[in-house]
Amino acid sequence: MKVGIIHATTNAVPPLNGAFKELAPDTLVLNFVDEHLQYYANQIQGIDDKVHRDFVKMATTAQEANVDAIIVACTVLTPIVDIVKPFITVPIIAVDYPMLSSAVKNYEKIGVVATNVPSGPATKAQLEHIAKELGKEVTVDTEINTQAMTELKAGNVEEHNRLNALAAKELKKRGCDVIILAQITQASAEEEVRKLGLPVLSSPKEAVRAVMQLIS
């Protein structure tokens, strides 16, 4: 079994690769990384035609490596995965879709913590889209702390985790009954955020389970 993973930051590589080692150790994982994708999306604070083109190029490269499926491990790209699907013949899923679906099905006031600017509104939009598809009413609140990502890239994991927990604390104060860590890079903060006493959802393990089921 061979799975390709599209990343927009090297910091997302270890969490998802670790989840594969734990849950599907016989799977060959190929990582396709383009950090300029995230940098550019942050600069324009959104997604434009260039992001679409770059995403299709990466997905095509992964497909040409003869992978059995593709995981898109970048929340900035999550909203356009369905748009790209017609250009790809292998199964392709967004890393956070299983997590977001679980949140919508099980909770009503959802708090989203993000560490880069586009991921907050992108995750909120995805949650609201899934809720509409399922015919469920949800309220989504977001808290973005870009300093946390800066700390993670500098290797300060403990401070990154603390800042995620601080953002989650604000969402708890505002009445959220579950916390979503929007980006795969935030997985290391899960244990720290759980200390607040709320359910916490992160994407790596749920994505691995979903893609293995998709392949089988």
Sequence and secondary structure as in RCSB ss.txt:
>XXXX:A:sequence
MKVGIIHATTNAVPPLNGAFKELAPDTLVLNFVDEHLQYYANQIQGIDDKVHRDFVKMATTAQEANVDAIIVACT
VLTPIVDIVKPFITVPIIAVDYPMLSSAVKNYEKIGVVATNVPSGPATKAQLEHIAKELGKEVTVDTEINTQAMT
ELKAGNVEEHNRLNALAAKELKKRGCDVIILAQITQASAEEEVRKLGLPVLSSPKEAVRAVMQLIS
>XXXX:A:secstr
 EEEEEESSGGGHHHHHHHHHHH TT EEEEEE HHHHHHHHHHTS  HHHHHHHHHHHHHHHHTT SEEEEE T
TTGGGHHHHGGG SS EEETTHHHHHHHHHH SEEEEEESSTTHHHHHHHHHHHHHHHHT   EEEEEE HHHHH
HHHTT HHHHHHHHHHHHHHHHHTT SEEEE SGGGGGGHHHHHTTSS EE SHHHHHHHHHHHH 
